[in-house]
Amino acid sequence: MPEDGSQQRAGAPGPPDGGGLRVADACKTYGSGPGATTALSHVDLDVPRGRFVSVIGPSGCGKSTLLRLVAGLEQPDAGTVSVCGEPPVRAAERKMVGFVPQVPALLPWLDVLGNVRVLERVNRRAPRRAGRGGAPVDPVALLERLGLGGLLHRRPHELSGGQRQRAAIARAFALRPDVLLMDEPFSALDEFTREAVQLQLLDVWQEHRTTVLFVTHSVSEAVLLSDTVVVMARPGRVEAVLDVELSRPRHHDQLDSAAMHEMEHRVRVALGSAWTQDAAPDETRGATRSATRDVRGAPPAGAAR
Amino acid sequence: MRSALHPRTWVPTVVALLAAGTVWTLVARDNPYVLPRLSAVGAELAGDPGFYAANAATTLGEALLGLLVGAVAAFCLGVAVSESAVLRRAVMPLAVVLNVTPVVAVVPALIVAFGFGMTPKVVVTALIVFFPVLMNTTTGLRSVPRPVLQVFGTVAASRLDVLLRVRVPYALPYLFSALRVAFPLSLVGAVVAELLAAGATRGLGTVISVASSNSQLGTVWAAIACLALLGALLLLLVSTVERRVLGWHESQRPT
């Protein structure tokens, strides 16, 4: 009953910004001195609850850093990140965040079902879903939905790459997260497998309507999956935010539609302009660096725009 | 996989054994003070099996107890050290110094300290076993891939949860490869301590040192054969347990 579920979740006593996630003026620099790398430079991002947002950009543009900040795995140097109005670390403590890394990261000694359930058993003190409504997700049903119903008791080494990644997706959805973070989850899959898994992801997402932040390298993947595509550029800034006006539920026939091509074209143009600016002389980088330093030196009140 | 009964599996082993036996026999025929005849060794073992069994039991008991003490202590310290950087910096230099010191050199001092009973043998064995287990435990606990830690990080899993549900299982293959070295090493520890404890009365090491000072080479080699058998049994034991516990790990899969 997807409708019911989303009703209850929307009705839950939520923070004023209504859930979703918000990144405000986030900066992150690795290292210091002349060797420092700017990963994020004054990034603002607002993802309303229930939206599927892809982040795309060249390598080293800070997309993965952005994801790790939202996941609470790293702290921004300046600026704020909130997940449903909570700081990421609090959100993690309440098990509101699901994370699908680039590799499946399954535990090799557990079978598929065991891997999907293992996160249930940790951090049991996370305030249980009171107010978040709905019965807990049945992991078996979820795995069946993702086409792994017959492989519940296989170990990861007995699975194909696509099956492993689907198990990792099931593990994340089984948490019933408010926000699902995916870091290029399909980049290691071959083309056919990737398309199949994309559709299965959409199918499950359509039911759960989790807020998704999806990092990818693939323009067509970003457009096919998302409501919004965020184009990032080096060093660590948002180049463009493009809404995808394609009907849902999506399917692969749309891959060849004119609307899809048009959308992909717009994303490519934005990426192209990001690339041109990136190739610009070094002053840009130097300027960004000093700007970042300024922000880091300024009191937090000043940094919040 | 070929059956173990297939001639191609067992013929090379048998041929090698026969060849070794032939060489031994040839050497022993003309040089009774280099090697005793195999028949003499066999007769020695068959003549008083209870004697060898009792002494083997003593040595095995010392080895296993030392192994237990050394491996458990090393594993616990490995966990502690991997969880605390301060402890790591405090303990690891000491552990390395301990490792580079030849344990054999410490044995006489231990015998002075603990007498001719079981204690010095257990201590020596534990010392010998300690370092490989410690090093492999710490390496194994740190072998968890980053994405796995990130997945557990995003649900705020406690350190204890990560340790017990992730780090320790990831460390098991490392622990077992340490144990495969440590089990046979434990016999070395026990026997060396027995050899150097001049007043001891029991154990295969004692049998060897007494018999060799009386030039009873048959007895010496009978005791050595018992030690070889014990070593093989210990290795078999650890490999069997490893196969049961680590069915999931690459090292245990047929290639």
Contacts between the chains, C-beta under 8 A, distances in Angstrom:
chain1	res1	chain2	res2	distance
A	68	B	150	7.7
A	71	B	150	7.1
A	71	B	153	7.3
A	71	B	154	4.8
A	72	B	153	7.4
A	72	B	154	6.7
A	72	B	156	7.9
A	73	B	150	5.6
A	73	B	153	5.4
A	73	B	154	6.9
A	89	B	156	7.5
A	92	B	153	7.1
A	92	B	154	5.4
A	92	B	155	6.4
A	92	B	156	4.3
A	93	B	156	4.3
A	95	B	155	5.0
A	95	B	156	7.2
A	97	B	154	4.9
A	97	B	155	7.4
A	98	B	154	7.2
A	99	B	150	6.2
A	99	B	151	5.5
A	99	B	154	4.0
A	101	B	147	3.7
A	101	B	150	5.9
A	101	B	151	6.5
A	102	B	147	6.8
A	103	B	145	7.3
A	103	B	147	5.3
A	105	B	145	6.4
A	105	B	147	3.9
A	105	B	148	4.5
A	105	B	150	7.5
A	105	B	151	5.2
A	107	B	148	7.0
A	107	B	165	7.8
A	107	B	166	6.9
A	107	B	169	7.1
A	108	B	248	5.0
A	108	B	249	6.9
A	109	B	169	5.4
A	109	B	248	4.1
A	109	B	249	7.7
A	118	B	165	6.6
A	119	B	151	7.5
A	119	B	152	7.6
A	119	B	155	5.2
A	119	B	157	7.8
A	121	B	161	7.7
A	121	B	165	7.2
A	122	B	152	6.5
A	122	B	155	6.1
A	122	B	157	3.9
A	122	B	158	7.1
A	122	B	161	4.1
A	122	B	162	7.8
A	122	B	165	6.5
A	123	B	155	5.3
A	123	B	156	5.0
A	123	B	157	5.3
A	123	B	158	6.6
A	123	B	161	6.9
A	126	B	155	7.4
A	126	B	156	7.1
A	155	B	248	5.5
A	157	B	248	7.3
A	157	B	250	7.4
A	157	B	253	7.4
A	171	B	151	7.5
A	175	B	155	6.7
A	181	B	154	7.3
